[in-house]
């Protein structure tokens, strides 16, 4: 699968998080047999969401440590009081090239899961591994479909847009009495000719 597919899946997950459909504090979302998204929900701070795409076999705790370290580093280097106004005005992805070195340095530390530092991080947080919820993307998509179906079923039936038009309302108020009087007059004339 291409990176475009994973990018679309990440955008879908972010929309679901904004909608409030993904509530757990730590979550691992399986995309396919090879890759999954991992994110600690509590790291959505200061308008920034930290999420990572990694191999399914990559340890969850290391992925969460990576995101936590990334959060700390961006807080220190990029969100200083002088840079906060600049940071929130960034609108194009190429503006984030400045943060590429920060991300690359932290990423290098977590590439090899067998380093002593990474092994110690894995061993110290064995009990916290139970807090992580794993879910398939297909289940999240199905939940979204269900919620949309329920929303449509509970939504009030919209009034016809034709009759809610102010212009048509004016025409109806003006011409309805004239039309009724014309029809009544024609019926009376027709009945008078028929009766004779």
BELVENVEN-V410673 format. One line per field, one symbol per residue. ss: DSSP state (2 for helix, 1 for strand, 0 for the rest). psi: psi as a letter, one per 30 degrees, with the letter a starting at -180 (. if undefined). burial: b if it has 16 or more other ideal C-beta (glycine too) atoms within 10 Angstrom, else e. A space follows every 50 residues. Layout:
BEGIN
ss->???
psi->???
burial->???
END
This chain:
BEGIN
ss->00222222222222222220000001111100001111112220100100 01111000022222222222222222200000022222000022222222 22222222222000022222222200222220111122222222222222 2222000000000002222222222222222222222222222220
psi->llfeeeeeeeeeeeeeeefgfjflekkkjkeafellkkkjffgjkhgkkk kkklkffkkeeeeeeeeeeeeeeeeeefhlfffeeeeffkfkeffgfffe eeeeeeeefgejfgleeeeeeeefheeffffkkklkeeeeeeeeeeeeee eeefkkkkkkfefgkeeeeeeeeefeeeeeeeeeeeeeeeeeeef.
burial->eeeeeeeebbeebbebbeeeebeeebbbbbbeeebbbbbbbebbeeeeeb bbbbeeebbbbbbbbbbebbbeebeeebbeeeeeeebeeeeeeeeeeebe ebeeebeeebeeeeeeebeebbeebeeeeeebeeeebeebeeeeeeeeee eeeeeeeeeeeeeeeeeeeeeeeeeeeeeeeeeeeeeeeeeeeeee
END
